[in-house]
Amino acid sequence: MAPSSSTPQRNSPRQVAIASLVGTAIEFYDYYIYAAAAVLVFSTQFFPKGDGYAAQLLSLSTLALAFFARPIGSALFGHFGDRIGRKKTLVASLLTMGISTIAIGLLPTYAQIGIAAPILLCIFRIGQGIGLGGEWGGAALVATENAPQGKRGLFGSFPQLGAPIGLFAANGVFFLVSYFLGAEQMVAWGWRIPFLLSVVLVAVGLYVRLNLHESQVFRDAEAAGKKLHAPVSAVFAKHGLAVLQGVLIMTTTYVLFYLMTAFVQVYSKSPVATSATGHATGLGIPANTFTGILLIGAIVFGICTSVGGVLADRWGRRQWLIGVTIAIIAFGLAMQNLLGGADAFGVLVFIIIGLGLMGFTFGPMAALLPELFPTEVRYSGASLAYNLASIVGASIPTLVALELNKNYGLQGVGLYLAANGLFTLAALWFSRETRDLDLATVK
């Protein structure tokens, strides 16, 4: 007898893992290639050439646009994700990121269209931020709402793997383009290749996601009439404390990541020198050497992300993350001893430890943050907590760290990381364990 057409269609664990991993990997790849291009080429392609230093600052300043756009993406896609479903919204977020990235790869330069070039660059960078702001929450919910019993931490680590995979792929593609074309051709036109490759990646991501079924948890909430007209407003009105808790839990994760990938990169590559206050401002390590170090670190980051998800299932989110946060605080306090005066091998060890801790704390987040919110506002709530934390934890730490190192040395930078860790530790201490919660019954 043929099965009834009303029989609910469920996603297999394999579908869930692939769909959540592939999508976030593509989005983070798109996000990180912009960062690489902003450092390497955008100052010469999209800004006036009269003042090289000013052009570099303007190029780097466009990075911050995405951080402020991400909460907008959270609110926009969160609204529709809680109203019409996770699947459709994830397709829209992937298209938003993909179109923005491909458009950057096709943009005329400042020499061709003048001031319109940096304006369009900023618009599409904002588009990237909006796309990523909507992507993470949906991918996290696809993973956790479809996860087998007792494995939400493991399945939640699949979308988290998108960050290390995207980081590795973005740096790897730029390294290969530079290697085969040479620095001159890479700056002239080769930088467009990583952006245009996104056409293929987005096509793959769309194929995977269009074959997903909506989660049973969402369908049950829909059938019970629990959908809200304005889920974002409901999040702040009824679940504001959960949003704040999620922001504080997530902030240290962001601070650690951007200290490892941005501040340490600037500090390592800068010539050996001391500031007016007598603190070292650089290690003089060649740029390609640090790129190799970062690629190794990305692999460690990915492995520890999966391990973190598994151990959060075994020991509980709260207990596991409290232990990791204490380790991050200790790591911050030891920064001067670990990184001060280090050679390339010392920087490698430092990056491995830092990105390893990053993976341990990052892995369980896609399970923990959705577990803080009921189904009808879960997309909006988890996305907002994750992306509001990015404003505090990701948009300012590099600039703050550079000034702290200039005036107080690496000890000041480490204390900054440790202080953020204390806020996260406090939020975790007063939180409840969510490992064994039934997502359908969260209030």
VEXDREN-2710 file (C-alpha; in Angstrom, 1 decimal):
% VEXDREN-2710
k/r/px/py/pz
1/MET/0.0/0.0/0.0
2/ALA/1.3/3.5/-0.9
3/PRO/2.0/5.7/2.0
4/SER/-0.5/8.4/2.8
5/SER/0.3/11.8/1.3
6/SER/-0.3/13.3/4.7
7/THR/2.5/11.4/6.3
8/PRO/5.0/14.0/7.6
9/GLN/8.3/14.1/5.7
10/ARG/11.3/14.1/7.9
11/ASN/14.9/15.0/7.1
12/SER/17.5/12.2/7.5
13/PRO/20.4/12.9/9.9
14/ARG/22.7/13.0/6.8
15/GLN/20.5/15.6/5.1
16/VAL/20.5/17.8/8.3
17/ALA/24.3/17.6/8.7
18/ILE/25.0/18.4/5.0
19/ALA/22.5/21.2/4.7
20/SER/23.5/23.0/7.9
21/LEU/27.2/22.5/7.2
22/VAL/27.3/23.4/3.5
23/GLY/25.2/26.6/3.8
24/THR/27.2/28.1/6.7
25/ALA/30.5/27.1/5.1
26/ILE/29.5/29.0/1.9
27/GLU/28.3/32.0/3.8
28/PHE/31.5/32.2/6.0
29/TYR/33.7/31.7/2.9
30/ASP/31.9/34.7/1.3
31/TYR/32.3/36.7/4.5
32/TYR/36.0/36.0/5.0
33/ILE/37.1/36.5/1.4
34/TYR/35.9/40.1/1.8
35/ALA/38.1/40.5/4.9
36/ALA/41.1/39.1/3.0
37/ALA/40.5/41.4/0.0
38/ALA/40.0/44.4/2.3
39/VAL/43.4/43.9/3.7
40/LEU/45.2/43.0/0.4
41/VAL/43.6/45.0/-2.5
42/PHE/40.6/47.1/-1.8
43/SER/42.6/50.2/-0.8
44/THR/44.0/50.4/-4.3
45/GLN/40.9/49.3/-6.2
46/PHE/38.1/51.2/-4.6
47/PHE/39.6/54.3/-3.0
48/PRO/41.6/57.3/-4.2
49/LYS/45.4/56.6/-4.5
50/GLY/46.6/60.0/-3.2
51/ASP/47.0/58.9/0.4
52/GLY/47.8/55.2/0.8
53/TYR/47.4/55.1/4.5
54/ALA/44.0/56.8/4.4
55/ALA/42.8/54.4/1.7
56/GLN/43.9/51.4/3.8
57/LEU/42.0/52.8/6.8
58/LEU/38.9/53.3/4.7
59/SER/39.2/49.9/3.2
60/LEU/39.4/48.2/6.6
61/SER/36.6/50.4/8.0
62/THR/34.2/48.8/5.6
63/LEU/34.7/45.5/7.4
64/ALA/32.7/46.9/10.4
65/LEU/29.6/47.6/8.2
66/ALA/28.7/43.9/8.2
67/PHE/28.8/43.6/12.0
68/PHE/26.2/46.4/12.3
69/ALA/24.1/44.9/9.5
70/ARG/24.0/41.4/11.0
71/PRO/21.4/42.2/13.7
72/ILE/19.3/43.7/10.9
73/GLY/19.5/40.4/9.1
74/SER/18.6/38.6/12.3
75/ALA/15.5/40.7/12.7
76/LEU/14.5/40.5/9.1
77/PHE/15.1/36.8/8.4
78/GLY/14.1/35.9/12.0
79/HIS/10.7/37.4/11.4
80/PHE/10.1/35.4/8.3
81/GLY/11.8/32.3/9.7
82/ASP/9.4/32.2/12.6
83/ARG/6.4/33.2/10.4
84/ILE/6.8/31.1/7.2
85/GLY/9.4/28.5/8.2
86/ARG/13.1/27.8/8.4
87/LYS/13.6/26.3/4.9
88/LYS/12.4/29.2/2.8
89/THR/14.1/31.7/4.9
90/LEU/17.5/29.9/4.7
91/VAL/17.2/29.9/0.9
92/ALA/16.6/33.7/0.9
93/SER/19.5/34.3/3.2
94/LEU/21.9/32.3/1.1
95/LEU/20.8/34.2/-2.0
96/THR/21.3/37.5/-0.2
97/MET/24.8/36.6/0.7
98/GLY/25.6/35.0/-2.7
99/ILE/24.3/37.9/-4.8
100/SER/26.2/40.4/-2.7
101/THR/29.4/38.5/-3.0
102/ILE/29.2/37.9/-6.7
103/ALA/28.3/41.6/-7.2
104/ILE/31.5/42.7/-5.4
105/GLY/33.5/40.5/-7.7
106/LEU/32.0/42.3/-10.7
107/LEU/32.2/45.9/-9.4
108/PRO/34.0/48.5/-11.5
109/THR/36.9/50.2/-9.7
110/TYR/37.4/53.7/-8.4
111/ALA/39.4/54.5/-11.5
112/GLN/36.5/53.5/-13.7
113/ILE/33.4/55.0/-12.0
114/GLY/34.9/57.2/-9.2
115/ILE/33.1/57.7/-5.9
116/ALA/30.3/55.3/-6.9
117/ALA/32.8/52.4/-6.5
118/PRO/33.3/52.6/-2.7
119/ILE/29.6/53.4/-2.2
120/LEU/28.5/50.2/-4.1
121/LEU/31.2/48.3/-2.2
122/CYS/29.7/49.4/1.1
123/ILE/26.2/48.5/0.0
124/PHE/27.1/45.0/-1.0
125/ARG/29.2/44.6/2.2
126/ILE/26.0/45.5/4.1
127/GLY/24.2/42.9/2.0
128/GLN/26.8/40.3/3.1
129/GLY/26.2/41.2/6.8
130/ILE/22.4/41.0/6.4
131/GLY/22.7/37.6/4.7
132/LEU/25.0/36.2/7.4
133/GLY/22.8/37.6/10.1
134/GLY/19.9/35.6/8.8
135/GLU/21.9/32.5/7.9
136/TRP/23.2/31.4/11.2
137/GLY/20.0/31.2/13.1
138/GLY/18.2/29.2/10.4
139/ALA/21.1/26.8/10.0
140/ALA/21.3/26.3/13.8
141/LEU/17.6/25.5/13.9
142/VAL/17.8/23.1/11.0
143/ALA/20.5/21.2/12.9
144/THR/19.0/21.3/16.4
145/GLU/15.3/21.0/15.6
146/ASN/16.0/17.9/13.4
147/ALA/18.7/16.4/15.7
148/PRO/18.2/12.8/17.1
149/GLN/17.5/12.6/20.8
150/GLY/20.5/13.5/23.0
151/LYS/22.6/14.7/20.0
152/ARG/21.6/18.4/19.7
153/GLY/25.1/19.5/20.7
154/LEU/26.7/17.2/18.0
155/PHE/24.3/18.2/15.3
156/GLY/24.5/21.9/16.4
157/SER/28.3/21.7/15.7
158/PHE/27.7/21.1/12.0
159/PRO/26.7/24.7/11.2
160/GLN/29.5/25.9/13.4
161/LEU/32.0/24.0/11.3
162/GLY/31.1/26.5/8.5
163/ALA/33.3/29.1/10.3
164/PRO/36.6/27.1/10.3
165/ILE/35.9/25.7/6.8
166/GLY/35.1/29.1/5.4
167/LEU/38.2/30.6/7.1
168/PHE/40.4/27.9/5.7
169/ALA/38.9/28.0/2.2
170/ALA/39.0/31.8/2.0
171/ASN/42.6/32.1/3.0
172/GLY/43.5/29.1/0.9
173/VAL/41.9/30.5/-2.3
174/PHE/43.7/33.8/-1.9
175/PHE/47.0/32.1/-1.3
176/LEU/46.6/30.0/-4.5
177/VAL/45.5/33.0/-6.6
178/SER/48.5/35.0/-5.4
179/TYR/50.8/32.0/-5.9
180/PHE/49.8/31.2/-9.5
181/LEU/49.2/34.8/-10.7
182/GLY/51.7/36.7/-8.7
183/ALA/51.1/39.7/-6.5
184/GLU/50.7/42.3/-9.3
185/GLN/48.0/40.3/-11.3
186/MET/46.3/39.3/-8.1
187/VAL/45.9/43.0/-7.1
188/ALA/44.9/44.0/-10.7
189/TRP/42.2/41.5/-11.3
190/GLY/42.9/38.1/-9.7
191/TRP/41.2/39.1/-6.5
192/ARG/37.9/38.8/-8.3
193/ILE/38.3/35.0/-8.7
194/PRO/37.4/34.1/-5.1
195/PHE/34.3/36.2/-5.3
196/LEU/33.1/34.8/-8.6
197/LEU/33.7/31.3/-7.4
198/SER/30.7/31.9/-5.1
199/VAL/28.4/31.3/-8.1
200/VAL/29.2/27.6/-8.0
201/LEU/29.1/27.4/-4.2
202/VAL/25.7/29.1/-3.9
203/ALA/24.3/26.8/-6.6
204/VAL/25.4/23.8/-4.6
205/GLY/24.0/25.3/-1.4
206/LEU/20.6/26.0/-3.0
207/TYR/20.4/22.5/-4.3
208/VAL/21.0/21.0/-0.9
209/ARG/18.6/23.3/0.9
210/LEU/15.7/23.1/-1.6
211/ASN/15.6/19.4/-0.9
212/LEU/15.1/19.9/2.9
213/HIS/11.8/19.4/4.6
214/GLU/10.5/21.8/7.3
215/SER/11.3/20.6/10.8
216/GLN/8.6/18.7/12.7
217/VAL/8.9/21.1/15.7
218/PHE/8.0/24.1/13.5
219/ARG/5.2/22.2/11.8
220/ASP/3.7/21.2/15.2
221/ALA/3.9/24.8/16.4
222/GLU/2.2/26.0/13.2
223/ALA/-0.5/23.4/13.5
224/ALA/-1.1/24.5/17.1
225/GLY/-1.6/28.1/16.0
226/LYS/1.4/29.3/17.9
227/LYS/2.9/31.4/15.1
228/LEU/3.2/35.1/16.1
229/HIS/2.4/38.1/13.9
230/ALA/5.5/40.0/15.2
231/PRO/8.0/37.5/16.6
232/VAL/10.9/40.0/16.9
233/SER/8.8/42.3/19.1
234/ALA/7.7/39.3/21.2
235/VAL/11.4/38.3/21.7
236/PHE/12.2/41.7/23.3
237/ALA/8.9/42.0/25.2
238/LYS/8.8/38.5/26.7
239/HIS/12.3/37.0/26.3
240/GLY/14.6/40.0/26.7
241/LEU/16.5/38.4/29.6
242/ALA/17.2/35.3/27.4
243/VAL/18.5/37.6/24.7
244/LEU/20.9/39.3/27.1
245/GLN/22.0/36.0/28.6
246/GLY/22.7/34.7/25.1
247/VAL/24.7/37.9/24.1
248/LEU/26.8/37.6/27.2
249/ILE/27.5/33.9/26.7
250/MET/28.5/34.5/23.1
251/THR/30.6/37.7/23.5
252/THR/33.8/36.0/24.7
253/THR/33.7/33.6/21.8
254/TYR/33.7/36.5/19.4
255/VAL/36.4/38.4/21.3
256/LEU/38.7/35.4/21.3
257/PHE/38.2/34.6/17.6
258/TYR/38.9/38.2/16.4
259/LEU/41.9/38.5/18.7
260/MET/43.3/35.3/17.2
261/THR/42.6/36.1/13.5
262/ALA/42.9/39.9/13.4
263/PHE/45.0/41.3/16.3
264/VAL/47.5/38.5/16.4
265/GLN/47.9/38.7/12.6
266/VAL/48.6/42.5/12.8
267/TYR/50.9/42.0/15.7
268/SER/52.8/39.1/14.1
269/LYS/53.3/40.7/10.7
270/SER/54.3/44.2/12.0
271/PRO/58.0/45.0/12.1
272/VAL/59.8/44.4/15.4
273/ALA/59.5/47.7/17.2
274/THR/58.4/49.3/20.5
275/SER/55.8/51.9/21.3
276/ALA/56.4/55.2/23.0
277/THR/55.5/53.4/26.3
278/GLY/58.1/50.7/25.7
279/HIS/55.9/47.8/24.6
280/ALA/56.6/45.6/21.7
281/THR/54.3/46.3/18.7
282/GLY/55.3/43.5/16.3
283/LEU/57.2/40.3/15.7
284/GLY/58.2/40.8/12.1
285/ILE/56.9/37.4/10.9
286/PRO/56.5/37.2/7.1
287/ALA/52.9/37.4/5.8
288/ASN/52.9/34.1/4.0
289/THR/54.3/32.4/7.1
290/PHE/51.4/33.7/9.2
291/THR/48.9/32.6/6.5
292/GLY/50.3/29.1/6.8
293/ILE/50.0/29.3/10.6
294/LEU/46.3/30.5/10.3
295/LEU/45.5/27.6/8.0
296/ILE/46.8/25.1/10.5
297/GLY/44.9/26.9/13.2
298/ALA/41.7/26.7/11.2
299/ILE/42.0/22.9/11.1
300/VAL/42.4/22.7/14.9
301/PHE/39.5/25.1/15.2
302/GLY/37.3/22.7/13.2
303/ILE/38.3/19.6/15.1
304/CYS/37.7/21.3/18.5
305/THR/34.3/22.6/17.3
306/SER/33.1/19.1/16.7
307/VAL/34.6/17.9/20.0
308/GLY/33.0/20.8/21.9
309/GLY/29.6/19.8/20.5
310/VAL/30.0/16.2/21.5
311/LEU/31.2/17.0/25.0
312/ALA/28.4/19.5/25.6
313/ASP/26.0/16.6/24.9
314/ARG/27.9/14.4/27.3
315/TRP/28.5/16.8/30.2
316/GLY/25.8/19.4/29.6
317/ARG/26.1/22.8/28.0
318/ARG/26.5/24.8/31.3
319/GLN/29.2/22.6/32.9
320/TRP/31.2/22.3/29.7
321/LEU/31.1/26.0/28.8
322/ILE/31.9/27.1/32.4
323/GLY/35.1/25.0/32.2
324/VAL/36.1/26.3/28.8
325/THR/35.4/29.9/29.8
326/ILE/37.7/29.5/32.8
327/ALA/40.4/28.1/30.5
328/ILE/39.9/31.2/28.2
329/ILE/40.4/33.5/31.1
330/ALA/43.6/31.7/32.1
331/PHE/44.7/31.9/28.5
332/GLY/44.2/35.6/28.5
333/LEU/46.1/36.1/31.7
334/ALA/49.0/34.1/30.2
335/MET/49.1/36.0/26.9
336/GLN/52.2/38.0/27.7
337/ASN/54.2/34.8/28.5
338/LEU/52.9/32.9/25.5
339/LEU/53.1/35.5/22.7
340/GLY/55.6/38.1/23.9
341/GLY/58.8/37.8/21.8
342/ALA/57.6/34.6/20.2
343/ASP/59.1/33.3/16.9
344/ALA/57.0/31.7/14.2
345/PHE/56.7/28.4/16.1
346/GLY/55.7/30.2/19.2
347/VAL/52.9/32.0/17.3
348/LEU/51.8/28.7/15.9
349/VAL/51.5/27.2/19.4
350/PHE/49.6/30.3/20.6
351/ILE/47.2/30.2/17.6
352/ILE/46.6/26.5/18.1
353/ILE/45.7/27.0/21.8
354/GLY/43.6/30.0/21.1
355/LEU/41.6/28.6/18.2
356/GLY/41.3/25.2/20.0
357/LEU/39.6/27.0/22.9
358/MET/37.6/28.9/20.4
359/GLY/36.3/25.7/18.9
360/PHE/35.4/24.2/22.3
361/THR/33.2/27.2/23.1
362/PHE/31.9/27.8/19.6
363/GLY/30.8/24.2/18.9
364/PRO/27.9/24.1/21.5
365/MET/26.5/27.6/20.7
366/ALA/24.2/26.4/17.9
367/ALA/22.5/24.1/20.4
368/LEU/22.6/26.4/23.4
369/LEU/21.2/29.6/22.0
370/PRO/18.2/28.0/20.3
371/GLU/17.4/26.2/23.5
372/LEU/16.9/29.5/25.3
373/PHE/13.7/30.3/23.2
374/PRO/10.4/28.7/22.4
375/THR/9.6/27.5/18.9
376/GLU/7.5/30.5/17.8
377/VAL/10.4/33.0/18.4
378/ARG/13.4/30.7/18.3
379/TYR/14.7/31.9/14.9
380/SER/14.5/35.5/15.9
381/GLY/15.8/35.1/19.5
382/ALA/18.8/32.9/18.7
383/SER/19.8/35.0/15.7
384/LEU/19.5/38.3/17.6
385/ALA/21.6/37.0/20.6
386/TYR/24.3/35.6/18.3
387/ASN/24.5/38.7/16.1
388/LEU/24.1/41.4/18.8
389/ALA/27.1/39.8/20.5
390/SER/29.1/40.4/17.3
391/ILE/28.8/44.1/17.7
392/VAL/30.4/44.0/21.1
393/GLY/32.7/41.0/20.6
394/ALA/33.8/41.3/17.0
395/SER/33.6/44.9/15.8
396/ILE/35.9/46.5/18.3
397/PRO/38.4/44.1/19.8
398/THR/41.0/44.5/17.2
399/LEU/41.1/48.3/17.5
400/VAL/40.9/48.1/21.3
401/ALA/43.6/45.4/21.4
402/LEU/46.0/47.5/19.3
403/GLU/45.6/50.5/21.6
404/LEU/45.9/48.3/24.8
405/ASN/49.1/46.7/23.4
406/LYS/50.5/50.0/22.5
407/ASN/49.9/51.4/26.0
408/TYR/50.0/48.4/28.3
409/GLY/51.6/45.6/26.2
410/LEU/50.2/42.1/25.7
411/GLN/49.3/41.9/29.4
412/GLY/46.6/44.6/28.7
413/VAL/45.2/42.6/25.7
414/GLY/45.1/39.5/27.8
415/LEU/43.3/41.3/30.6
416/TYR/40.7/42.6/28.1
417/LEU/40.0/39.0/27.0
418/ALA/39.8/37.8/30.6
419/ALA/37.4/40.6/31.6
420/ASN/35.0/39.6/28.8
421/GLY/35.4/36.0/30.0
422/LEU/34.2/37.0/33.5
423/PHE/31.0/38.5/32.0
424/THR/30.4/35.2/30.1
425/LEU/31.2/33.2/33.2
426/ALA/28.6/35.1/35.2
427/ALA/25.9/34.6/32.5
428/LEU/26.7/30.9/32.5
429/TRP/26.7/30.6/36.3
430/PHE/23.2/32.0/36.5
431/SER/21.9/30.0/33.5
432/ARG/20.0/26.7/33.6
433/GLU/21.1/23.5/32.0
434/THR/19.3/23.0/28.6
435/ARG/20.8/19.7/27.4
436/ASP/17.7/17.6/28.2
437/LEU/15.0/20.2/27.4
438/ASP/12.3/19.2/24.8
439/LEU/12.4/22.0/22.2
440/ALA/8.7/21.7/21.7
441/THR/8.0/22.5/25.3
442/VAL/10.4/25.5/25.9
443/LYS/8.4/28.4/27.2
END
